[in-house]
């Protein structure tokens, strides 16, 4: 009894399943049902295509009776790689993909399809429907709305002084904006542009030389739907500037752009004049600042010179109170001594010699002071061959050089821009010092080398030398490292050398050790 009941139940279940399958087949093959079941095609584990596995009757009818079962999507539609991406995403993520496909037939008819891809088992089930009529209705509705919006904008801007127009951007086959046509304008448009009867005409018809940046900006707005505010020059249209606010009228990609604009040429001219004035003012400030810096530098230089002059005056005062008075005092003392003692000529001879020596020292001191004081007055720079200068100085000391059996070593010296007499004084003082401070067999070398615009001269001897701590002090006025009884001199010679090198924008320094001679390094500009 129980077995009969089970068999009856199984029989009824099988009939119900068969009925469900039959109903599903009828629904799948219904004339208005467009469905496809795709299975993925793999290559090395990666999906590269999808195969038509099952097509509904409505799908086959859509393909004009061709059953593509067994073929792949790219074999049938090789240009639809984006469809592969939709199917692949649905298969791999399980997320339903919804999108709209648009295409245009050869006869120009436009078609829209709404597509839904969903994962089903080991494949993807696609259902799509033709929504062309709906899309056309939406477009027509939007067109009506857009026209109403255009009319409202025109009506709104009819009473303002700002220019207003609606344009339709014209693109070439590469989507490059090449022109635009005027669709609507307000009364102020003509006053702002000078264009008459512009509606229905392109900008290039009205102004062939209109700058390309206007087409590029409006083309970008038409393509992206993003509004722009900007200021730009319209040189060929008004030889001036516009302030512009441009925006798409609606979401419809109809290439129409609304433009509100105003001639701001006067403002730009004022801004330019103000900018030029500010630039001139900045330049004048810079010039005056530079002039002030130059004056300050000159003043600082004058102050330095004044300080140096004051120091020299102090030294000259010292001469007047000490160095010059000392030999004069000796002369007076010896004359009084001879007079009071009523000496004979023979008795007074030693004192007369001392009077003569003191007078000679005073004369030499006065000469050296005069040479030093006149250095700043000489300003005429000419080309000076230093080889000739050295020849002149050596000729002056020829007897002393022979007397001391001195050896002079030299190389080729350069030609520089200098004051000839001062160069003679410089070389003479240095050669004189080397001969003076060498007790026997003096050896003096005078060499030079050039570097860029500089000449480096070296005067070196094998004399008694001096302690390195006095290497700067020896160039100061009336500074002596030895007593008057040891070596003759006034203490001005090296001060003259230092002043001459400074007068020539150069420098002088000394190196020495006691008993190892002295080296004087001089740097002078070639020009």
Secondary structure as UniProt FT lines:
FT   HELIX           2..28
FT   TURN            31..32
FT   STRAND          35..43
FT   TURN            44..45
FT   STRAND          46..55
FT   HELIX           57..62
FT   TURN            63..65
FT   TURN            69..70
FT   HELIX           73..76
FT   TURN            78..79
FT   HELIX           81..93
FT   STRAND          97..104
FT   TURN            106..107
FT   STRAND          110..120
FT   TURN            121..122
FT   STRAND          123..130
FT   HELIX           132..157
FT   TURN            158..159
FT   STRAND          163..171
FT   TURN            173..174
FT   STRAND          177..185
FT   HELIX           188..193
FT   TURN            199..200
FT   HELIX           203..206
FT   TURN            208..209
FT   HELIX           212..224
FT   STRAND          228..234
FT   TURN            235..238
FT   STRAND          240..248
FT   STRAND          256..263
FT   HELIX           265..318
FT   HELIX           319..323
FT   HELIX           324..341
FT   HELIX           345..374
FT   HELIX           375..377
FT   STRAND          382..385
FT   HELIX           386..396
FT   HELIX           398..403
FT   TURN            404..405
FT   STRAND          407..410
FT   STRAND          415..418
FT   HELIX           420..436
FT   STRAND          443..451
FT   TURN            452..453
FT   STRAND          454..461
FT   HELIX           468..470
FT   TURN            471..472
FT   HELIX           473..475
FT   TURN            477..478
FT   TURN            484..486
FT   HELIX           493..503
FT   TURN            504..505
FT   STRAND          507..512
FT   TURN            514..515
FT   STRAND          518..525
//
